[in-house]
């Protein structure tokens, strides 16, 4: 692992592979010039599910890091169950639940994650289970780190906004896009090379309260989605006065008052994600009350805080890994077991020397006021 930490540039081999009669069955995706993913025998539906997360297929790879092979059916005959989530055979570990607990079948060799890894899953699986976590670990193996964050570039300044879940990362990106910023990434951002960052192209989650101060964004949300969110808002208000059952219904309604939009749909213009330099760091922090305010902090403080956040984000992968180790006690993955320490060291390497601010704000926050605070950052004028 020491050699991985010493690397400072991505090492994906993105050369075009020699043409072969089977090229028609291959689709290759390169994530931020770091990780290469090859799809084998993917249908149009399978391909679209991967491209919604990572962007369109690109030139063929000579040597992919992750291969995803699609089949009609993965048999479970004789497999030993590990609860409803997983199973294993003599040589394969199978995940049986995907996003939102949807029933899937995918063979994931967790002992090879971070190196050359081949996943086998059934057609129509949608999002391949744990694929983002596997990509992020592959980035870590190459000396980079994946950060739960949003990123954009404004007036030539690359800005990385991170923090705890619901801290305001997407809000910082939303308002900055409305003010002409260039989209770099949302949800997961990879830090790599000599202070560069690039994002994973996942849909952006827009909540109903975002639309109140963003009329242009509101007009880009389909009318039926606006109606649905409005109906849920009314249900939440009514349910909050209806006793325990009503409060449970109100809570459920509150958690679904959003729509997921592609970055183009949010920005209202074509998006061509590219990397940017890490010039400014924002630690987004939601508060119970008070005005929007900013204070200078150190990049090292942000690195220490986000190391804890990343450890929590890895819990679904770790749960699967613990089941894998039960099934195969003699097939450990050193990268997974060392990930906490490696991530902390990488975060300090990338962030310690970056100009940093904590942005404190109530939730929900008026996006225009938040945008003014981000645009007005100047250490000489802040407490």
For each residue, the residues with C-beta under 8 A, 3 or more apart:
1: 4 5 334 335 338 342
2: 5 6
3: 6 7
4: 1 7 140 141 142 143 342
5: 1 2 143 342 345 346
6: 2 3 143
7: 3 4 11 142 143
8: 143 193 194
9: 143 192 193 194
10: 32 33 34 142 144 192 193
11: 7 34 142
12: 30 33 34 35 36 61 65 142
13: 36 61 62 63
14: 30 33 36 58 59 61 62
15: 61 62
16: 59 60 62
17: 20 23 60 61 62
18:
19: 23
20: 17 23
21: 24
22: 25 26
23: 17 19 20 26 60
24: 21
25: 22 40 41
26: 22 23 38 39 40 60
27: 38 39 42 47 50 57
28: 36 37 38 39 57 58 59 60 61 64
29: 36 37 38 39 50 51 54 55 56 57 58
30: 12 14 33 34 35 36 37 58 61
31: 34 35 36 37 54 55 135 139 190 200
32: 10 35 139 190 192 198 199 200 275
33: 10 12 14 30 198 275
34: 10 11 12 30 31 138 139 142 144 190 192 198
35: 12 30 31 32 65 66 135 138 139 142
36: 12 13 14 28 29 30 31 61 63 64 65 66
37: 28 29 30 31 50 54 64 65 66 67 68 135
38: 26 27 28 29 61 64 66 67 68
39: 26 27 28 29 42 46 47 50 57 68 70
40: 25 26 67 68 69 70
41: 25 69 70 71
42: 27 39 46 47 50 68 70
43: 46 47 70 123 124
44: 47 48
45: 48 49 123 124
46: 39 42 43 49 50 70 123 124 125
47: 27 39 42 43 44 50 51 57
48: 44 45 51 52
49: 45 46 52 53 125 126 127 128
50: 27 29 37 39 42 46 47 53 54 68 128 131
51: 29 47 48 54 55 56 57
52: 48 49 201 202 203 262
53: 49 50 127 131 132 200 201 202
54: 29 31 37 50 51 135 200 201
55: 29 31 51 58 201 273
56: 29 51
57: 27 28 29 39 47 51
58: 14 28 29 30 55
59: 14 16 28
60: 16 17 23 26 28
61: 12 13 14 15 17 28 30 36 38 64
62: 13 14 15 16 17
63: 13 36
64: 28 36 37 38 61 67 116
65: 12 35 36 37 115 116 117 138
66: 35 36 37 38 117 118 119 131 134 135 138
67: 37 38 40 64 116 117 118 119
68: 37 38 39 40 42 50 118 119 120 121 128 131
69: 40 41 118 119 120 121
70: 39 40 41 42 43 46 120 121 122 123 125
71: 41 74 120 121 122 123
72: 122 123
73: 105 122
74: 71 94 105 106 107 120 121 122
75:
76: 79 87 94 105
77:
78: 89
79: 76 87 88 89 94
80: 87 88 89 327
81: 84 86 87
82: 85 86 87 88 323 326 327
83: 86 323
84: 81 96 97
85: 82 95 96 97 319 320 323
86: 81 82 83 93 94 95 96 97 320 323 324 327
87: 76 79 80 81 82 94 96
88: 79 80 82 92 93 94 324 327 328
89: 78 79 80 92 94
90:
91:
92: 88 89 107 109
93: 86 88 107 108 109 110 323 324 327 328
94: 74 76 79 86 87 88 89 105 106 107 108
95: 85 86 98 104 105 106 107 108 129 130 320
96: 84 85 86 87 103 104 105
97: 84 85 86 101 102 103 104 129
98: 95 101 102 103 104 106 125 126 127 128 129
99: 102 126 127 129
100:
101: 97 98
102: 97 98 99 126
103: 96 97 98
104: 95 96 97 98 121 122 125 126 129
105: 73 74 76 94 95 96 121 122 125
106: 74 94 95 98 119 120 121 122 125 128 129
107: 74 92 93 94 95 119 120 121
108: 93 94 95 113 119 129 130 134 320
109: 92 93 112 113 117 118 119
110: 93 113 320 321 324 333 336
111: 324 328 331 332 333
112: 109 115 116 117 118 333
113: 108 109 110 117 134 137 138 333 335 336
114: 117 137 138 140 141 333 335 336
115: 65 112 141
116: 64 65 67 112
117: 65 66 67 109 112 113 114 134 138
118: 66 67 68 69 109 112
119: 66 67 68 69 106 107 108 109 128 131 134
120: 68 69 70 71 74 106 107
121: 68 69 70 71 74 104 105 106 107 125 128 129
122: 70 71 72 73 74 104 105 106 125
123: 43 45 46 70 71 72
124: 43 45 46
125: 46 49 70 98 104 105 106 121 122 128 129
126: 49 98 99 102 104
127: 49 53 98 99 131
128: 49 50 68 98 106 119 121 125 131
129: 95 97 98 99 104 106 108 121 125
130: 95 108 133 134 316 317 320
131: 50 53 66 68 119 127 128 134 135
132: 53 135 136 188 200
133: 130 136 137 314 316 317
134: 66 108 113 117 119 130 131 137 138 317
135: 31 35 37 54 66 131 132 138 139 146 200
136: 132 133 139 140 146 188 190
137: 113 114 133 134 140 141 317 335 336 339
138: 34 35 65 66 113 114 117 134 135 141 142
139: 31 32 34 35 135 136 142 144 145 146 190 192
140: 4 114 136 137 143 144 145 146 335 339 342 343 346
141: 4 114 115 137 138 335
142: 4 7 10 11 12 34 35 138 139 192
143: 4 5 6 7 8 9 140 192 346
144: 10 34 139 140 190 191 192 193 346
145: 139 140 190 191 192 342 343 346 347 350
146: 135 136 139 140 188 189 190 191 310
147: 160 162 188 189 190 191 306 310 347
148: 162 165 169 187 188 306 309 310 313
149: 160 161 162 163 169 185 188 189
150: 160 161 162 169 170 172 173 185 186 187 189 199
151: 158 159 160 161 173 184 185 186 189 197 198 199 276
152: 158 159 161 172 173 176 177 181 182 183 184 276
153: 156 157 158 159 181 182 184 276
154: 157 159 176 179 180 181 182
155:
156: 153
157: 153 154 279 280
158: 151 152 153 184 197 276 277 278 279 280
159: 151 152 153 154 172 176 181 279 280 281 282 374
160: 147 149 150 151 189 191 197 278 280 281 282 354
161: 149 150 151 152 168 169 172 173 282 284 359
162: 147 148 149 150 167 169 189 281 282 283 284 302 306
163: 149 167 168 169 282 283 284 285 305 306 309
164: 167 285 309
165: 148 309
166: 286 363
167: 162 163 164 283 284 285 286
168: 161 163 171 172 284 285 286 359 361 363 365 370
169: 148 149 150 161 162 163 172 173 186 284
170: 150 173 174 186 187 204 205
171: 168 174 175 210 284 365 367 370
172: 150 152 159 161 168 169 175 176 282 284 359 370 374
173: 150 151 152 161 169 170 176 177 181 183 186 204
174: 170 171 177 178 204 206 210 214 217 266 367
175: 171 172 178 179 214 367 368 370 371 374
176: 152 154 159 172 173 179 181 371 374
177: 152 173 174 180 181 183 266 267
178: 174 175 214 216 217 367 371
179: 154 175 176 371 375
180: 154 177
181: 152 153 154 159 173 176 177
182: 152 153 154 274 276
183: 152 173 177 186 199 263 267 271 273
184: 151 152 153 158 189 197 198 199 273 274 275 276
185: 149 150 151 188 189 190 197 198 199 200 201 273
186: 150 151 169 170 173 183 199 202 204 263
187: 148 150 170 199 200 202 204
188: 132 136 146 147 148 149 185 199 200 202
189: 146 147 149 150 151 160 162 184 185 197 198 199 200
190: 31 32 34 136 139 144 145 146 147 185 197 198 199 200
191: 144 145 146 147 160 195 196 197 278 346 347 350 351
192: 9 10 32 34 139 142 143 144 145 196 197 198
193: 8 9 10 144 196
194: 8 9
195: 191 277 278 350
196: 191 192 193 275 276 277 278
197: 151 158 160 184 185 189 190 191 192 275 276 277 278
198: 32 33 34 151 184 185 189 190 192 273 274 275 276
199: 32 150 151 183 184 185 186 187 188 189 190 273
200: 31 32 53 54 132 135 185 187 188 189 190
201: 52 53 54 55 185 263 273
202: 52 53 186 187 188
203: 52 260 261 262 263
204: 170 173 174 186 187 260 261 262 263 266
205: 170 258 259 260
206: 174 210 211 217 221 258 259 260 261 266
207: 210 229 257 258 364
208: 211 226 229 230 232 233 257 258
209: 212 257 364
210: 171 174 206 207 213 214 217 367
211: 206 208 214 215 217 218 221 226
212: 209 366
213: 210 366 367 368
214: 174 175 178 210 211 217 218 367
215: 211 218 219
216: 178 219 220 268
217: 174 178 206 210 211 214 220 221 266 268
218: 211 214 215 221 226
219: 215 216
220: 216 217 261 265 266 268
221: 206 211 217 218 225 226 259 261
222: 225 226 259
223: 226 227
224: 227 228
225: 221 222 228 229 259
226: 208 211 218 221 222 223 229 230
227: 223 224 230 231
228: 224 225 231 232
229: 207 208 225 226 232 233 257 258 259
230: 208 226 227 233 234
231: 227 228 234 235
232: 208 228 229 235 236 253 254 256 257
233: 208 229 230 236 237 253 257
234: 230 231 237 238
235: 231 232 238 239 249 250 253
236: 232 233 239 240 250 251 253 254 257
237: 233 234 240 241 250
238: 234 235 241 242 246 250
239: 235 236 242 246 247 248 249 250 253
240: 236 237 246 247 250
241: 237 238 246
242: 238 239 245 246 247 249 250
243: 246 247
244: 247 248
245: 242 248 249
246: 238 239 240 241 242 243 249 250
247: 239 240 242 243 244 250 251
248: 239 244 245 251 252
249: 235 239 242 245 246 252 253
250: 235 236 237 238 239 240 242 246 247 253 254
251: 236 247 248 254 255
252: 248 249 255 256
253: 232 233 235 236 239 249 250 256 257
254: 232 236 250 251 257
255: 251 252
256: 232 252 253
257: 207 208 209 229 232 233 236 253 254
258: 205 206 207 208 229
259: 205 206 221 222 225 229
260: 203 204 205 206
261: 203 204 206 220 221 265 266
262: 52 203 204 265 266 271
263: 183 186 201 203 204 266 267 271 273
264: 267 268 269 270 271
265: 220 261 262 268
266: 174 177 204 206 217 220 261 262 263
267: 177 183 263 264 271
268: 216 217 220 264 265
269: 264
270: 264
271: 183 262 263 264 267
272:
273: 55 183 184 185 198 199 201 263
274: 182 184 198
275: 32 33 184 196 197 198
276: 151 152 153 158 182 184 196 197 198 279
277: 158 195 196 197
278: 158 160 191 195 196 197 281 350 351 354
279: 157 158 159 276 354 355
280: 157 158 159 160 354 355 356 357 377
281: 159 160 162 278 299 302 351 354 355 356 357
282: 159 160 161 162 163 172 356 357 358 359 374
283: 162 163 167 297 301 302 305 356 357 358 359
284: 161 162 163 167 168 169 171 172 359 361
285: 163 164 167 168 358 359 360 361
286: 166 167 168 360 361 362 363 365
287: 290 360 361 362 363
288: 362
289: 362
290: 287 293 360 362
291: 362
292: 359 360 361 362 365 366 369 370 372 373
293: 290 359 360 361 373
294: 357 358 359 360 373 376 377 382
295: 357 358 360 382 383
296: 356 357 379 382
297: 283 301 302 356 357 358
298: 301 302 352 356
299: 281 302 303 351 352 353 354 355 356
300: 303 304 348 351 352
301: 283 297 298 304 305 356
302: 162 281 283 297 298 299 305 306 347 351 356
303: 299 300 306 307 344 347 348 350 351 352
304: 300 301 307 308 344 347
305: 163 283 301 302 308 309
306: 147 148 162 163 302 303 309 310 347
307: 303 304 310 311 340 343 344 347
308: 304 305 311 312
309: 148 163 164 165 305 306 312 313
310: 146 147 148 306 307 313 314 340 343 347
311: 307 308 314 315 340 343
312: 308 309 315
313: 148 309 310
314: 133 310 311 317 318 339
315: 311 312 318 319
316: 130 133 319 320
317: 130 133 134 137 314 320 321 336
318: 314 315 321 322 336
319: 85 315 316 322 323
320: 85 86 95 108 110 130 316 317 323 324
321: 110 317 318 324 325 333 336
322: 318 319 325 326
323: 82 83 85 86 93 319 320 326 327
324: 86 88 93 110 111 320 321 327 328 331
325: 321 322 328 329 331 332
326: 82 322 323 329
327: 80 82 86 88 93 323 324
328: 88 93 111 324 325 331
329: 325 326
330:
331: 111 324 325 328
332: 111 325 337
333: 110 111 112 113 114 321 336 337
334: 1 337 338
335: 1 113 114 137 140 141 338 339 342
336: 110 113 114 137 317 318 321 333 339
337: 332 333 334
338: 1 334 335 341 342
339: 137 140 314 335 336 342 343
340: 307 310 311 343 344
341: 338 344 345
342: 1 4 5 140 145 335 338 339 345 346
343: 140 145 307 310 311 339 340 346 347
344: 303 304 307 340 341 347 348
345: 5 341 342 348 349
346: 5 140 143 144 145 191 342 343 349 350
347: 145 147 191 302 303 304 306 307 310 343 344 350 351
348: 300 303 344 345 351 352
349: 345 346 352
350: 145 191 195 278 303 346 347 354
351: 191 278 281 299 300 302 303 347 348 354 356
352: 298 299 300 303 348 349
353: 299
354: 160 278 279 280 281 299 350 351
355: 279 280 281 299 379
356: 280 281 282 283 296 297 298 299 301 302 351
357: 280 281 282 283 294 295 296 297 377 382
358: 282 283 285 294 295 297
359: 161 168 172 282 283 284 285 292 293 294 370 373 374
360: 285 286 287 290 292 293 294 295
361: 168 284 285 286 287 292 293 365 369 370 373
362: 286 287 288 289 290 291 292 365
363: 166 168 286 287
364: 207 209
365: 168 171 286 292 361 362 369 370
366: 212 213 292 369 370
367: 171 174 175 178 210 213 214 370 371
368: 175 213 371 372
369: 292 361 365 366 372 373
370: 168 171 172 175 292 359 361 365 366 367 373 374
371: 175 176 178 179 367 368 374 375
372: 292 368 369 375 376
373: 292 293 294 359 361 369 370 376 377
374: 159 172 175 176 282 359 370 371 377
375: 179 371 372
376: 294 372 373 381
377: 280 294 357 373 374 382
378: 381 382
379: 296 355 382
380:
381: 376 378
382: 294 295 296 357 377 378 379
383: 295
